[in-house]
Amino acid sequence: MDRRNFIATGLGAAGYLAARHGAMAEGRRDTAAAQAERGRARIDVHRFGVNYTPSHNWWFCWNDWKTDPIERDLDAIASLGADHMRILLIWPYFQPNGTWVSGAHLNRLGQLLTLMEARKLDAVVTVFTGQLSGQFFLPPFHTARSGFYTDPAMWKAEALFVRELARTTNAHGNVIGFDLGNELNTCWTAEPEQGDAWMARMFALMDEAAPGRLHVNGVDQQPWFERTTFSPEALAARPLPVIHCYPWWTGALKYGGAMDPPSTRLVAAMATLARAYMKDQQRPVWAEEFNTCIAALSESQQAEWLQTTVLSAKDAGVNWFTYWDSHDLNRKFAFNQVEYTLGLLTNDGRVKEQGRMFRELARTYGGKPVEISQAAVPAPPAERSTEAAWQWMLDWMGWKPKA
């Protein structure tokens, strides 16, 4: 199922590894620079983290700032063994005008990063988040005629936002880097040639404004499956390609049950598909968002799915696992029903069975070296369509859909 339709109803990997070994040889110093080195260098080991969903007032909390509930959330997340969090900015909250970025919101971001540092949690910070949990957040200066990827006025506003964000994040050694946004292609589509050109220009700006970080593009499955917005070749060329994997949204349930390979091996298959587009296929892939999004599953079934998924993906060269999400969404807010039960923790902080499984996986595999199979990866699908991508993945799994 297409999530959009549902809603509508600088450095290469070798450079990072070299930096890591060089820093180890020189010895670790507890400085911001040394912390940044640790954060960006560990693509050769497994890491476990969460997409943070604040238990108190969701991400509306950027406008209703209280640190006490956030500190409780961070303590709970750290207790699960997470070593990083993806934190979601809401673009129009931070930049309500094309020529101005809110100092109050930048200060709140800095506070959150400081609270995370105290708990040894690294951060990846989304930037142009115009869609989140099925709701849209467009800045007031954006119009139906605005070309997100092509309009010079939009670029000027986007560049201002990146530079102002970098002034805040550069002061914190626990920032892994920027994510261009939360599934940009669900909010702004374009021809891949336009998207790729914008992406290259934006990453160059981010490398200049926030040097030495690892910047990524967290798209959903569509650009990997269909011809839209960004090419899979350009996405795969990044030092650490990113995938978002949901059985519900990708259509895995058309090919088997929730505990069958199309669902439990989806992360492994999408990671392998990403590697099929790489020139150097011996690079890891980051599962930046993954969950079943199948509300009918019990906690024990979600825990079983999580275990099976991580073990198969680990063997397929996935290095980082960032679960969606930390906490259940509070039902006082009006969201799609599927969004309310996706957390490792309940909204009031109880650790769910999948949360306990996450903790066990993090303890067992966190920090362990990534091993990537030397087996040749099949050539990518000749046709760019969801059906062709699924047939490719089913063939790789060796799975024939049930009648």
C-alpha positions in Angstrom: 0.0 0.0 0.0 1.3 3.5 -0.9 1.6 5.5 2.3 1.0 8.8 0.4 -2.3 7.5 -1.0 -3.3 6.1 2.4 -2.6 9.5 4.0 -4.4 11.3 1.3 -7.7 9.4 2.0 31.6 14.6 1.1 33.2 11.5 2.9 32.9 7.9 1.8 32.6 4.9 4.0 36.4 4.2 3.8 37.0 7.8 5.0 34.8 7.2 8.0 36.6 4.0 8.9 40.0 5.6 8.4 39.0 8.4 10.7 37.8 5.9 13.3 41.1 4.0 13.4 43.1 7.3 13.4 41.2 8.6 16.3 41.7 5.3 18.2 45.4 5.5 17.6 45.5 9.1 19.0 43.4 8.2 22.0 39.9 9.4 22.9 39.4 12.8 24.4 36.1 13.8 26.1 35.7 16.9 23.9 33.0 17.8 21.5 35.3 17.0 18.5 36.1 13.5 20.0 32.4 12.8 20.6 31.6 13.8 17.1 34.3 11.4 15.8 32.7 8.5 17.7 29.3 9.4 16.5 30.1 9.6 12.8 32.7 6.8 12.7 30.8 3.7 13.7 29.3 2.6 10.4 31.4 -0.6 10.8 29.5 -1.8 13.8 25.9 -2.4 14.7 24.0 0.3 16.4 20.5 0.3 17.8 18.3 3.4 18.2 14.8 4.8 18.0 12.8 7.4 16.2 11.8 9.6 19.1 8.1 10.3 19.7 7.8 12.5 22.8 5.2 11.1 25.2 4.1 14.5 26.3 2.4 16.4 23.5 4.1 14.6 20.6 6.3 16.9 18.5 3.9 19.7 19.2 6.2 20.0 22.2 8.5 22.1 20.1 5.8 24.8 20.7 5.0 23.8 24.3 8.4 23.2 25.7 8.8 21.3 29.0 12.0 19.4 29.7 10.8 17.2 32.6 8.8 14.8 30.5 11.5 14.8 27.9 14.1 13.8 30.5 11.8 10.9 31.6 11.5 9.8 28.0 15.3 9.9 27.4 16.0 7.9 30.6 13.5 5.2 29.4 15.0 5.2 25.9 18.6 4.9 27.3 17.4 2.0 29.6 16.4 0.1 26.5 20.1 0.1 25.3 19.5 2.6 22.5 22.7 4.5 21.6 21.1 7.0 19.2 17.8 8.8 18.3 16.4 10.3 15.2 14.7 13.6 16.3 12.1 15.2 14.1 12.0 18.9 13.5 8.8 20.5 12.3 10.0 22.9 9.6 7.3 25.6 9.9 7.8 25.8 13.7 11.5 26.4 13.3 11.3 28.6 10.2 7.9 30.4 9.9 9.3 32.9 7.5 11.6 32.4 4.5 14.1 35.0 5.9 14.0 34.1 9.6 14.6 31.1 11.8 13.2 31.0 15.3 15.9 31.4 17.9 13.6 30.0 20.6 13.2 26.8 18.7 16.9 26.5 18.0 17.5 26.9 21.7 15.1 24.1 22.4 16.9 21.9 19.9 20.2 22.7 21.7 18.6 21.8 25.1 17.4 18.4 23.7 20.8 17.6 22.3 22.4 18.5 25.7 19.9 16.2 27.5 20.8 13.5 25.1 24.5 14.0 25.5 24.1 13.5 29.3 22.6 10.0 28.5 25.2 9.1 25.9 22.6 9.3 23.1 23.7 10.4 19.6 21.3 12.3 17.4 20.4 12.5 13.7 18.4 15.6 13.1 15.8 15.8 10.3 15.6 19.2 8.5 12.8 19.7 6.0 10.0 17.7 7.8 6.9 18.6 6.0 5.1 15.3 6.6 5.1 13.3 9.8 2.8 10.6 11.1 0.5 11.2 8.2 0.1 14.9 8.8 1.5 17.7 6.7 3.5 20.7 8.0 4.2 23.2 5.2 5.9 26.5 5.9 3.8 29.5 5.3 6.0 30.7 2.5 5.4 27.5 0.6 2.7 27.7 -2.0 1.2 25.4 -4.6 3.5 26.9 -7.2 6.7 26.6 -5.0 9.1 24.2 -6.6 10.8 22.7 -3.5 13.7 21.4 -5.6 13.9 24.0 -8.3 12.6 27.4 -7.1 15.5 29.9 -6.3 13.4 31.6 -3.5 12.8 28.2 -1.9 16.5 27.3 -2.1 17.4 30.6 -0.4 15.1 29.8 2.5 16.3 26.2 2.7 19.9 27.2 2.8 19.3 29.8 5.5 17.6 27.1 7.6 20.5 24.6 7.2 23.1 27.2 8.1 21.2 28.3 11.2 20.6 24.7 12.3 24.3 24.0 11.9 25.2 26.9 14.2 23.3 25.0 16.9 24.3 21.4 16.1 28.0 22.1 15.6 28.3 22.9 19.3 27.2 19.3 20.2 29.5 16.4 19.7 26.7 13.8 19.8 25.2 14.9 16.5 25.7 12.2 13.8 24.4 14.6 11.1 21.4 15.8 9.3 18.7 13.8 7.6 17.3 15.9 4.7 13.8 15.4 6.0 11.2 12.9 6.9 10.5 11.1 3.7 10.7 14.2 1.5 9.2 12.4 -1.4 5.9 12.0 0.4 5.5 15.8 0.5 7.4 17.1 -2.5 7.8 15.0 -5.7 9.9 15.7 -8.8 11.6 14.1 -11.7 14.6 12.1 -10.4 17.0 14.3 -12.4 15.7 17.4 -10.5 15.7 15.6 -7.1 19.2 14.2 -7.6 20.6 17.6 -8.5 18.9 19.3 -5.5 20.1 16.4 -3.2 23.7 16.8 -4.4 23.6 20.6 -3.9 22.0 20.2 -0.5 24.5 17.7 0.7 27.3 19.9 -0.4 25.8 22.8 1.6 25.4 20.5 4.7 29.0 19.3 4.3 30.1 22.9 4.3 27.9 24.1 7.1 28.3 21.0 9.3 31.6 19.4 8.2 32.6 16.0 9.4 29.1 14.7 9.9 27.2 11.9 8.2 24.3 13.4 6.3 21.6 11.1 4.8 18.3 11.2 2.9 15.6 9.3 4.7 13.1 8.6 1.9 10.3 6.0 2.1 10.3 2.9 -0.2 8.9 4.7 -3.3 12.2 6.0 -4.8 13.7 2.5 -4.4 10.7 1.0 -6.1 9.3 3.6 -8.5 10.7 6.3 -10.7 10.1 9.3 -8.5 12.0 12.2 -6.9 15.4 10.6 -6.3 17.1 7.8 -8.3 18.1 4.7 -6.5 21.6 5.0 -8.0 22.1 8.4 -6.3 20.6 7.2 -3.0 22.9 4.2 -3.1 25.9 6.3 -3.8 25.7 8.0 -0.4 28.3 6.8 2.2 25.5 5.2 4.2 22.3 4.6 2.2 19.0 4.7 4.2 15.9 2.5 3.9 12.5 2.8 5.6 10.8 -0.6 5.8 7.2 -1.3 6.8 5.3 -4.4 5.8 2.0 -2.5 6.0 3.0 0.4 3.8 5.2 -1.5 1.3 2.5 -4.1 0.5 4.3 -7.1 2.0 1.0 -8.5 3.2 -0.1 -9.1 -0.4 2.5 -11.8 -0.6 2.2 -13.6 2.8 1.2 -13.3 6.4 2.7 -11.0 9.0 5.2 -13.6 10.1 6.1 -14.9 6.6 9.4 -13.9 4.8 7.9 -11.0 2.8 7.3 -9.3 6.1 10.0 -10.6 8.4 12.7 -10.4 5.7 11.6 -7.1 4.2 14.4 -5.1 5.8 17.0 -7.6 4.6 15.5 -7.6 1.1 15.3 -3.8 0.8 18.9 -3.5 2.0 20.0 -6.0 -0.6 18.0 -4.1 -3.2 19.8 -0.9 -2.2 23.2 -2.7 -2.5 22.2 -3.9 -6.0 22.4 -0.2 -7.0 25.8 0.3 -5.4 29.0 0.3 -7.4 30.8 -1.0 -4.2 28.3 -3.6 -2.9 30.4 -4.2 0.3 28.9 -1.3 2.1 26.3 -1.4 4.9 22.8 0.0 4.9 20.9 1.9 7.6 17.4 0.7 8.5 16.4 4.2 9.7 12.7 3.4 10.1 11.2 0.0 10.5 8.1 -1.5 12.2 5.3 -3.8 11.2 2.6 -1.0 11.4 0.2 -3.9 11.8 -1.9 -2.9 14.8 -3.6 -6.4 15.0 -0.4 -8.1 16.1 0.0 -8.7 19.9 3.1 -7.4 21.8 4.6 -10.9 21.7 4.1 -11.1 18.0 5.6 -7.7 17.5 8.6 -8.9 19.6 8.9 -12.1 17.5 8.8 -10.0 14.3 11.5 -7.7 15.6 13.8 -10.5 16.5 13.4 -12.3 13.2 13.7 -9.1 11.2 16.9 -7.9 12.9 18.7 -11.2 12.7 17.9 -11.6 9.0 18.8 -7.9 8.3 22.0 -8.1 10.2 23.1 -11.0 8.0 22.2 -8.9 4.9 24.6 -6.1 5.9 22.3 -3.7 7.8 24.5 -1.9 10.3 22.2 0.5 12.2 18.6 -0.3 13.3 16.5 2.7 14.3 13.0 1.5 15.3 9.8 3.4 14.7 9.2 4.6 17.4 10.1 5.1 21.0 6.7 5.7 22.5 3.1 5.1 21.6 1.3 8.2 20.3 -1.1 9.8 22.8 -4.7 9.1 21.8 -5.8 12.6 22.8 -4.4 13.7 19.4 -6.3 12.9 16.1 -4.1 10.7 14.0 -4.6 7.7 11.9 -5.4 4.6 14.0 -2.2 2.8 12.9 0.0 5.5 14.4 -1.1 4.9 18.1 0.6 1.6 19.0 4.0 1.7 17.3 6.2 2.3 20.3 8.6 0.2 22.3 7.1 1.9 25.3 3.5 2.8 26.1 2.7 6.5 26.3 3.0 6.3 30.1 6.4 4.6 29.9 5.7 0.9 30.3 8.2 -1.2 28.5 6.3 -3.4 26.0 7.4 -6.9 25.0 8.9 -5.5 21.8 10.8 -3.0 24.0 12.3 -5.9 26.0 13.3 -7.7 22.8 14.9 -4.5 21.5 16.9 -4.2 24.7 18.1 -7.8 24.3 19.1 -7.3 20.7 20.9 -4.1 21.5 22.8 -5.8 24.3 23.7 -8.8 22.2 24.7 -7.1 18.9 25.3 -3.5 19.7 28.9 -2.5 18.9 29.6 -5.8 17.1 31.3 -5.6 13.7 29.2 -5.6 10.6 29.6 -8.5 8.3 28.5 -8.3 4.7 28.0 -11.3 2.6 30.5 -11.7 -0.2 27.9 -13.3 -2.4 27.1 -11.5 -5.6 23.9 -9.4 -5.5 21.6 -9.8 -8.5 21.3 -7.0 -10.9 18.5 -4.5 -10.0 15.1 -4.8 -11.5 15.0 -3.9 -15.2 11.6 -2.2 -14.7 11.0 0.6 -12.2 7.7 -0.4 -10.5 6.5 -1.6 -7.1 5.5 -4.9 -8.7 8.9 -5.4 -10.3 10.7 -4.5 -7.1 8.6 -7.0 -5.1 9.2 -9.7 -7.7 13.0 -9.1 -7.4 12.8 -9.2 -3.6 10.6 -12.4 -3.6 13.1 -14.1 -5.9 15.9 -13.1 -3.6 14.1 -14.5 -0.6 13.2 -17.7 -2.6 9.5 -17.1 -1.6 6.5 -18.0 -3.6 3.4 -16.1 -2.5 0.6 -18.1 -1.0 -2.5 -18.6 -3.1 
